[in-house]
Amino acid sequence: MRTLIAAFLLALASTAHASPWALDVNLASYHLHQWARDELNQSNPGLGLEYQIAPDWTATAGFYRNSYRRTSAYAQAAWTPLHVALPAGIEASAGIAAGLVSGYTREECPTTPWAAAGILRLRKDGYGVNVLVVPNVGGSAGFIGLQVAAPI
């Protein structure tokens, strides 16, 4: 998976342009509880739009097929104040994301409709990867989610 992500970043970076907008493609989740890995959907395709408001602030909205095999819509803001320059010109930023999400019951997600996650963003020339980490809350299964991003 790391090789695929690195190839995506390197292959597309040469055509990048400066834009505050990006298309996010939701790919998958890895649930933190074994029961969730056995019973829930780990493939979560979807699309979203991302707008870079400022270096530390991003707004996103979109939809995806959730782990309960229903469509979820989301709108969130991400604050990523931690920045690190990595080799090959890759920029990493980390912080928190919070907002609203649909498509879950209170039993599945006790905080519905509110959602919060840790976020790691890797970027090179606007292309990148978003890794979201949602903690276990009550009886719900937290997960690590993966998106790829491309400037538009």
C-alpha positions, 0 to 999 in steps of 0.5 A: 500500500505504501508503494502504491501511495508513493507511486501515486504522489510521484506520478501525478506531482509533475502536473500539479497546479496551485489550487486551494481545491482538491478532490478527495477519493475515499478508499477504505477503513481499518477498524480497531476492534476485531468484531468490526473487521469481521462484520463491517465493510472495510471498503468505503468508496466515496467522493468529497471536495476539500478547500484549503482555507489557510495553511492550518485550516481545511474545509471538506464535504462529501459522501461515502459508503459507510461501514454499515453499507449505507451512504453517509454525507459529511461536512467538516473542518480540519485544523492541522497546526503540526507541520513536517517537511519529509524527503522528496518534497512531501509535506506532512501536517497533523491535527484534528478534524470535526464536523457532521456526518449522516448515515449512522444510528446512535447504537453504531455511533453514540456521538451522531451526528457529530464526528471527530478524528485525528488527521494526518495529511501528506502532500506533494504539489497538491496531491496527497493522502489523508489518514483519519483516525477515529477513536473507539467511543462506547461500544462503537468501533473506531477506525483508520480511514484512507483518502487520496487527494488530487488538486482541481 
